[in-house]
Each structure stands twice: as C-alpha cells, then as structure tokens.
Amino acid sequence: AYDRFDEVARAAMVSQLGREARQAQLPGRIELSRRSLANLAPDLADEALDRANRLALVLVSSSGLQMYRALGRTVEEAAEDAVWAIRTAVQREGRQR
C-alpha cells in the first residue's frame, strides 16, 4: 500500500500526526497479523507465533520496503522475500515443536 502513496501522502505519514495515527492503529495491526499467521500455522505455540508475527511485521513495514528499494529491488521482489522468510521461520518453529 505504501508504494501507491504519492510524495505528499508519504510526507504526511512521517509527520508527528502520521506517527500518532500509526501508533494508534498498531495494536489492531499486530493482532490481525497474528490471527492470520495462526490460521496459516495452527500448530505454532504462542511464543513461536509471537516471534513469527514480529518478524512478519518488520518485513512488511514501510521501512523494510525502503531498504529493499535501497538494495535495488522491486516491491514484488520484496514481497516474495518477505513471504519466503515468514514461511521459513514458521516451518522452522513448527519443526522445533
């Protein structure tokens, strides 16, 4: 979604008001992501699920996307890498259980 914003919208997102809005939405975003992962990997224990969720949230963040751009990668490549990393982490955690 971040990639679709124009420069004005991106500037607004990094403003104090934008940071406050993101902070207010963060608990819901964390829970939605956690539920999605729990549906994909129902065998993960709570601690492993929380760890995978934190990783997923970092990988799909706008700052993560900015790093991918700095590395010369596309949004699609960033998404593919994020899915790979999350899938790998979830599978690893599942095997350790």
Rosetta constraint file for C-alpha pairs under 8 A:
AtomPair CA 1 CA 5 HARMONIC 7.13 0.50
AtomPair CA 2 CA 10 HARMONIC 7.73 0.50
AtomPair CA 2 CA 62 HARMONIC 6.42 0.50
AtomPair CA 3 CA 75 HARMONIC 7.67 0.50
AtomPair CA 5 CA 9 HARMONIC 5.67 0.50
AtomPair CA 5 CA 10 HARMONIC 6.21 0.50
AtomPair CA 6 CA 10 HARMONIC 6.28 0.50
AtomPair CA 7 CA 11 HARMONIC 6.09 0.50
AtomPair CA 8 CA 12 HARMONIC 6.24 0.50
AtomPair CA 9 CA 13 HARMONIC 6.24 0.50
AtomPair CA 10 CA 14 HARMONIC 6.66 0.50
AtomPair CA 11 CA 15 HARMONIC 6.53 0.50
AtomPair CA 12 CA 17 HARMONIC 7.62 0.50
AtomPair CA 12 CA 18 HARMONIC 5.87 0.50
AtomPair CA 13 CA 17 HARMONIC 7.62 0.50
AtomPair CA 13 CA 18 HARMONIC 4.31 0.50
AtomPair CA 13 CA 19 HARMONIC 6.56 0.50
AtomPair CA 14 CA 18 HARMONIC 5.65 0.50
AtomPair CA 14 CA 19 HARMONIC 6.11 0.50
AtomPair CA 15 CA 19 HARMONIC 6.19 0.50
AtomPair CA 16 CA 20 HARMONIC 6.20 0.50
AtomPair CA 17 CA 21 HARMONIC 6.18 0.50
AtomPair CA 18 CA 22 HARMONIC 6.20 0.50
AtomPair CA 19 CA 23 HARMONIC 6.05 0.50
AtomPair CA 20 CA 24 HARMONIC 6.17 0.50
AtomPair CA 21 CA 25 HARMONIC 6.36 0.50
AtomPair CA 22 CA 26 HARMONIC 6.00 0.50
AtomPair CA 23 CA 27 HARMONIC 7.90 0.50
AtomPair CA 25 CA 29 HARMONIC 6.27 0.50
AtomPair CA 26 CA 30 HARMONIC 6.02 0.50
AtomPair CA 27 CA 31 HARMONIC 6.22 0.50
AtomPair CA 28 CA 32 HARMONIC 6.04 0.50
AtomPair CA 29 CA 33 HARMONIC 6.11 0.50
AtomPair CA 30 CA 34 HARMONIC 6.11 0.50
AtomPair CA 30 CA 53 HARMONIC 7.61 0.50
AtomPair CA 30 CA 57 HARMONIC 7.47 0.50
AtomPair CA 31 CA 35 HARMONIC 6.11 0.50
AtomPair CA 32 CA 36 HARMONIC 6.20 0.50
AtomPair CA 33 CA 37 HARMONIC 6.26 0.50
AtomPair CA 33 CA 53 HARMONIC 6.55 0.50
AtomPair CA 33 CA 56 HARMONIC 7.89 0.50
AtomPair CA 33 CA 57 HARMONIC 7.50 0.50
AtomPair CA 34 CA 38 HARMONIC 6.06 0.50
AtomPair CA 34 CA 49 HARMONIC 7.15 0.50
AtomPair CA 34 CA 50 HARMONIC 7.09 0.50
AtomPair CA 34 CA 53 HARMONIC 5.61 0.50
AtomPair CA 35 CA 39 HARMONIC 6.22 0.50
AtomPair CA 36 CA 40 HARMONIC 6.42 0.50
AtomPair CA 37 CA 41 HARMONIC 5.93 0.50
AtomPair CA 37 CA 42 HARMONIC 7.89 0.50
AtomPair CA 37 CA 49 HARMONIC 7.26 0.50
AtomPair CA 37 CA 52 HARMONIC 7.95 0.50
AtomPair CA 37 CA 53 HARMONIC 6.98 0.50
AtomPair CA 38 CA 42 HARMONIC 5.01 0.50
AtomPair CA 38 CA 43 HARMONIC 7.99 0.50
AtomPair CA 38 CA 44 HARMONIC 7.30 0.50
AtomPair CA 38 CA 49 HARMONIC 6.94 0.50
AtomPair CA 41 CA 90 HARMONIC 7.03 0.50
AtomPair CA 41 CA 94 HARMONIC 7.97 0.50
AtomPair CA 43 CA 94 HARMONIC 6.64 0.50
AtomPair CA 44 CA 48 HARMONIC 5.89 0.50
AtomPair CA 44 CA 49 HARMONIC 5.59 0.50
AtomPair CA 44 CA 90 HARMONIC 7.68 0.50
AtomPair CA 44 CA 93 HARMONIC 6.95 0.50
AtomPair CA 44 CA 94 HARMONIC 5.80 0.50
AtomPair CA 44 CA 97 HARMONIC 7.59 0.50
AtomPair CA 45 CA 49 HARMONIC 5.96 0.50
AtomPair CA 45 CA 97 HARMONIC 7.81 0.50
AtomPair CA 46 CA 50 HARMONIC 6.06 0.50
AtomPair CA 47 CA 51 HARMONIC 6.22 0.50
AtomPair CA 48 CA 52 HARMONIC 6.13 0.50
AtomPair CA 48 CA 90 HARMONIC 7.96 0.50
AtomPair CA 48 CA 93 HARMONIC 6.15 0.50
AtomPair CA 49 CA 53 HARMONIC 5.99 0.50
AtomPair CA 49 CA 90 HARMONIC 7.88 0.50
AtomPair CA 50 CA 54 HARMONIC 6.18 0.50
AtomPair CA 51 CA 55 HARMONIC 6.37 0.50
AtomPair CA 52 CA 56 HARMONIC 6.13 0.50
AtomPair CA 52 CA 86 HARMONIC 6.74 0.50
AtomPair CA 52 CA 89 HARMONIC 6.41 0.50
AtomPair CA 52 CA 90 HARMONIC 6.34 0.50
AtomPair CA 53 CA 57 HARMONIC 6.14 0.50
AtomPair CA 54 CA 58 HARMONIC 6.33 0.50
AtomPair CA 55 CA 59 HARMONIC 6.16 0.50
AtomPair CA 55 CA 86 HARMONIC 7.13 0.50
AtomPair CA 56 CA 60 HARMONIC 6.21 0.50
AtomPair CA 56 CA 82 HARMONIC 7.33 0.50
AtomPair CA 56 CA 86 HARMONIC 6.03 0.50
AtomPair CA 57 CA 61 HARMONIC 6.09 0.50
AtomPair CA 58 CA 64 HARMONIC 6.59 0.50
AtomPair CA 59 CA 64 HARMONIC 5.58 0.50
AtomPair CA 59 CA 65 HARMONIC 7.83 0.50
AtomPair CA 59 CA 82 HARMONIC 5.70 0.50
AtomPair CA 60 CA 64 HARMONIC 6.26 0.50
AtomPair CA 60 CA 65 HARMONIC 7.02 0.50
AtomPair CA 60 CA 79 HARMONIC 7.67 0.50
AtomPair CA 60 CA 82 HARMONIC 6.89 0.50
AtomPair CA 61 CA 65 HARMONIC 6.44 0.50
AtomPair CA 62 CA 66 HARMONIC 6.19 0.50
AtomPair CA 63 CA 67 HARMONIC 6.31 0.50
AtomPair CA 64 CA 68 HARMONIC 6.40 0.50
AtomPair CA 65 CA 69 HARMONIC 6.29 0.50
AtomPair CA 65 CA 75 HARMONIC 7.11 0.50
AtomPair CA 65 CA 78 HARMONIC 6.77 0.50
AtomPair CA 66 CA 70 HARMONIC 6.23 0.50
AtomPair CA 67 CA 71 HARMONIC 6.28 0.50
AtomPair CA 68 CA 72 HARMONIC 6.43 0.50
AtomPair CA 68 CA 73 HARMONIC 5.27 0.50
AtomPair CA 68 CA 74 HARMONIC 7.16 0.50
AtomPair CA 68 CA 75 HARMONIC 7.73 0.50
AtomPair CA 68 CA 78 HARMONIC 6.18 0.50
AtomPair CA 69 CA 73 HARMONIC 5.22 0.50
AtomPair CA 69 CA 74 HARMONIC 6.50 0.50
AtomPair CA 69 CA 75 HARMONIC 7.78 0.50
AtomPair CA 73 CA 77 HARMONIC 6.05 0.50
AtomPair CA 73 CA 78 HARMONIC 6.66 0.50
AtomPair CA 74 CA 78 HARMONIC 6.19 0.50
AtomPair CA 75 CA 79 HARMONIC 6.17 0.50
AtomPair CA 76 CA 80 HARMONIC 6.22 0.50
AtomPair CA 77 CA 81 HARMONIC 6.17 0.50
AtomPair CA 78 CA 82 HARMONIC 6.08 0.50
AtomPair CA 79 CA 83 HARMONIC 6.15 0.50
AtomPair CA 80 CA 84 HARMONIC 6.16 0.50
AtomPair CA 81 CA 85 HARMONIC 6.09 0.50
AtomPair CA 82 CA 86 HARMONIC 6.11 0.50
AtomPair CA 83 CA 87 HARMONIC 5.93 0.50
AtomPair CA 84 CA 88 HARMONIC 5.97 0.50
AtomPair CA 85 CA 89 HARMONIC 6.09 0.50
AtomPair CA 86 CA 90 HARMONIC 6.07 0.50
AtomPair CA 87 CA 91 HARMONIC 6.07 0.50
AtomPair CA 88 CA 92 HARMONIC 6.08 0.50
AtomPair CA 89 CA 93 HARMONIC 6.10 0.50
AtomPair CA 90 CA 94 HARMONIC 6.06 0.50
AtomPair CA 91 CA 95 HARMONIC 6.20 0.50
AtomPair CA 92 CA 96 HARMONIC 6.31 0.50
AtomPair CA 93 CA 97 HARMONIC 6.45 0.50
